[in-house]
Amino acid sequence: MAVAVHAVGVVRDPQFGANVMLGVGGVLAEAVADVVFRPVPISAVDAEEMIDGLATQKLLGAFRGEAAVDRAALAGVLLGLSKLASDRPDVVSVDVNPLIVAADGPNPVDHRKLAYRNLRPGMRLMPMGSAFQG
């Protein structure tokens, strides 16, 4: 069974707006720091370009006897995140790491979604998104 570990998500920046993120995930996320961003909304072409933009391309192809990653399934995840960010302006960020992309499709192992409605002036999100602080 082919397996690749990715980090995917959405980040909403006051200056740049909502962006979809794709990178190497799991324990390698911080060590490798291979990440690409695209502003929302993204198209199928944008999703493919994001995948192509990763420097760690060898991990996506046939590797150590494993089949190549289902790029269409990974692109579908990116398109879904883009739609979520477009449809739900109250979603501040989504963090899925790791996202296991296997022959049987993508499987989000761990994820965090930070959302707010009517955030009062002076309130800010805590670093782990677990609470609000005034």
TORVEXMI-287844 format. One line per 10 residues: number of its first residue (from 1); for each residue z, x, y of N, C-alpha, C. Coordinates in steps of 0.2 Angstrom, whole numbers, plus 5000, padded with zeros to 4 digits. Each point is the difference from the previous one (the first is absolute). Layout:
NUM) Z,X,Y,Z,X,Y,Z,X,Y  ...
***
This chain:
1) 5000,5004,4994,5000,4996,5006,5000,5004,5006  4995,4999,5005,5000,5004,5006,5005,4998,5005  5004,5004,5003,5005,4999,5005,5000,5004,5006  5000,4997,5006,5001,5004,5006,5005,4997,5004  5004,5004,5004,5006,4997,5003,4998,5001,5008  5000,4994,5003,4999,5000,5007,5005,4997,5004  5000,5001,5007,5004,4997,5005,4995,4996,5004  5002,4993,5001,4996,4996,5004,5004,4996,5005  4997,4998,5005,5005,4996,5005,4996,4998,5006  5004,4997,5004,4998,4998,5007,5006,5002,5005
11) 4997,5003,5005,5005,5001,5006,4997,4997,5006  5005,4997,5004,4998,4997,5006,5003,5004,5006  4995,5003,5004,5002,5005,5005,4999,4996,5007  5005,5001,5004,4999,4996,5007,4994,5003,5004  4998,5006,4999,4994,5003,5003,4993,4999,4996  5001,5001,4994,4993,5000,4996,5000,4993,4996  5004,4996,5000,5000,4993,4996,5001,5002,4993  4998,4995,4996,5001,5000,4992,4995,5005,4997  5002,5004,4995,4996,5004,4997,5002,5000,4992  4995,5001,4996,5001,5000,4993,5000,5008,4998
21) 5005,5001,4996,5001,5007,4998,4998,5001,4992  4997,5006,4998,5000,5002,4993,5001,5007,5000  5004,5002,4995,5002,5007,4999,5002,5001,4993  5001,5007,4998,5003,5001,4994,5007,4998,5000  5002,4997,4994,5007,4997,5000,5004,5003,4995  5006,4997,4999,5005,5003,4995,5003,5006,5003  5002,5004,4995,5004,5006,5002,4996,5005,5004  4993,5000,5000,4996,5004,5003,4998,4998,5008  5002,4994,5002,4998,4997,5006,5002,5005,5006  5006,5002,5000,5002,5005,5006,4998,5007,4999
31) 4999,5002,4994,4998,5007,4999,4993,5001,5001  4996,4995,4998,4992,5001,5001,4998,4997,5007  5003,4995,5002,4999,4997,5007,4992,4999,5001  4997,4997,4995,4993,4998,5000,5000,4992,5001  4999,4998,5007,5000,4994,5002,4994,4998,5005  4997,4994,4999,4995,4998,5005,5002,4993,5003  4998,4998,5006,5002,4994,5003,4993,4997,5003  5000,4993,5000,4995,4997,5003,5003,4994,5004  4997,4998,5006,5002,4994,5003,4998,4994,4997  5004,4995,5000,4999,4993,4998,4996,4996,5004
41) 4995,4996,4998,4998,4999,4993,4996,5006,4997  5000,5001,4994,4996,5004,4997,4995,4997,4995  4994,5003,4999,4995,4997,4996,5000,5003,4993  4996,4998,4996,4999,5003,4993,4998,5007,5001  4995,5001,5005,4998,5007,5001,5005,5005,5003  5004,4997,5004,5006,5004,5003,5005,5002,4994  5001,4995,4996,5005,5001,4994,4997,5006,4996  4993,5000,4998,4997,5005,4996,5001,5007,5004  4999,5000,5007,5000,5006,5004,5007,5002,5000  5005,4996,5000,5007,5002,4999,5001,5004,4994
51) 4998,4997,4994,5001,5003,4994,4996,5007,5000  4994,5000,5002,4996,5006,5000,5003,5005,5005  5004,4998,5005,5003,5005,5005,5006,5004,4997  5003,4998,4994,5005,5003,4997,4998,5007,4998  5004,5005,5002,4998,5007,4998,5001,5001,4992  5004,4996,4997,5002,5001,4993,4995,4996,4996  4994,5000,5001,4995,4997,4996,5000,5001,4993  5002,5006,4998,5000,5001,4993,5005,4996,4996  5005,4997,5003,5005,4996,4997,4997,4993,4999  4995,4998,5003,4996,4994,5000,4995,4999,4994
61) 4997,5006,4999,4995,5000,4995,5003,5001,4993  4995,5001,4995,5003,5002,4993,5004,5006,5001  5005,5000,4997,5005,5006,5001,5004,5001,4993  5000,5005,4997,5004,5002,4995,5000,4995,4994  4993,4998,4999,4999,4995,4994,5001,4993,5002  5002,4999,5006,5001,4993,5002,4993,4997,5004  4999,4994,4999,4995,4997,5004,5001,5000,5007  4995,4999,5004,5000,5000,5008,5004,4993,5002  5003,5001,5006,5004,4994,5002,4995,4995,5002  5002,4993,4999,4996,4995,5002,5000,4999,5008
71) 4995,5003,5003,4999,5001,5007,5000,4993,5003  4996,4995,4997,5000,4993,5003,5006,4997,5000  5005,5001,4995,5006,4997,5000,5005,5003,5006  4999,5006,5001,5004,5003,5005,4997,4998,5007  4994,4999,5001,4997,4998,5006,5002,4992,5001  5001,4997,4995,5002,4993,5000,5007,4999,5003  5004,5005,4998,5007,5000,5002,5000,5002,5008  4996,5004,5002,4999,5002,5007,4998,4994,5004  4995,4996,4997,4997,4995,5004,5006,4994,5000  5003,4999,4995,5006,4995,5000,5005,5002,5005
81) 5002,5006,5001,5005,5002,5005,4997,4999,5007  4993,5001,5001,4997,4999,5006,5001,4993,5002  4998,4995,4995,5000,4993,5001,5007,4998,5002  5005,5003,4997,5007,4998,5001,5002,5002,5007  4998,5006,5002,5002,5002,5007,4996,4996,5005  4994,4998,4999,4996,4996,5004,5003,4992,5001  5002,4998,4994,5002,4993,5000,5008,4999,5002  5004,5005,4999,5007,5000,5002,5002,5005,5005  4999,4999,5006,5003,5004,5005,5007,5002,5000  5004,4996,4997,5007,5001,4999,5002,5005,4995
91) 4995,5003,4996,5001,5005,4996,5000,5007,5003  5005,5003,5001,5001,5006,5003,4997,5006,4996  5002,5000,4994,4997,5005,4995,5001,4998,4993  4996,5003,4996,5000,4999,4993,5000,5007,4997  5004,5002,4995,5000,5007,4997,5000,4999,4993  4995,5001,4996,5000,5000,4993,4999,5007,4997  5005,5003,4997,5000,5007,4998,5005,5000,4994  4998,5001,4994,4993,5001,4998,4996,4994,4999  4994,5000,5000,4995,4996,4998,4997,5003,4994  5001,4998,4994,4997,5003,4994,4993,4996,4999
101) 4995,5004,5000,4993,4997,4999,4998,5003,4993  5000,4995,4996,4998,5002,4993,4994,4996,4998  4998,5001,4994,4994,4997,4997,5000,4992,5000  5007,4998,4999,5001,4992,5000,5001,4998,5007  4999,5004,5006,5001,4997,5006,5006,5003,5004  5000,4999,5007,5006,5002,5004,5006,4997,4998  5006,5004,5000,5006,4997,4999,5005,5003,5005  5003,4996,5005,5004,5003,5005,5007,5001,4996  5003,5006,5000,5006,5001,4996,5006,4999,5005  4999,5002,5006,5005,4999,5005,4997,4999,5007
111) 5003,4995,5004,4997,4998,5006,5005,4998,5005  4999,5000,5006,5004,4997,5005,4996,4997,5006  5002,4994,5002,4996,4997,5005,5005,4998,5006  4999,5002,5006,5004,4999,5005,4997,4995,5004  5003,4994,5002,4997,4995,5004,5005,4997,5005  4997,4998,5005,5005,4997,5005,4996,4994,5004  5004,4996,5002,4998,4994,5004,5004,5000,5006  4997,5000,5006,5004,4999,5006,5006,5005,5001  4997,5007,4999,5005,5005,5001,5002,5000,5008  5007,5000,5001,5002,5000,5006,5000,5007,5004
121) 4999,5000,5007,5000,5006,5003,5006,5004,4999  4999,5007,4999,5006,5004,4999,5001,5001,4992  4997,4996,4996,5001,5001,4993,4995,5005,4997  5002,5004,4995,4995,5004,4997,5001,5000,4993  4995,5002,4996,5001,5001,4993,5003,5006,4998  5005,4999,4995,5003,5006,4997,4995,5004,4996  5001,5007,4999,4995,5004,4997,4998,4998,4993  5005,4997,4996,4998,4997,4993,4998,4993,5000  5000,4997,5006,4998,4993,5001,5005,4995,4997  5006,5002,4999,5005,4996,4996,5004,4996,5005
131) 5000,5001,5006,5004,4996,5005,4997,5001,5007  5002,4996,5005,4998,5000,5007,5006,5003,5003  4999,5003,5006,5005,5003,5004,4999,4998,5007  5004,4998,5004,4999,4998,5007,5003,5005,5004
***
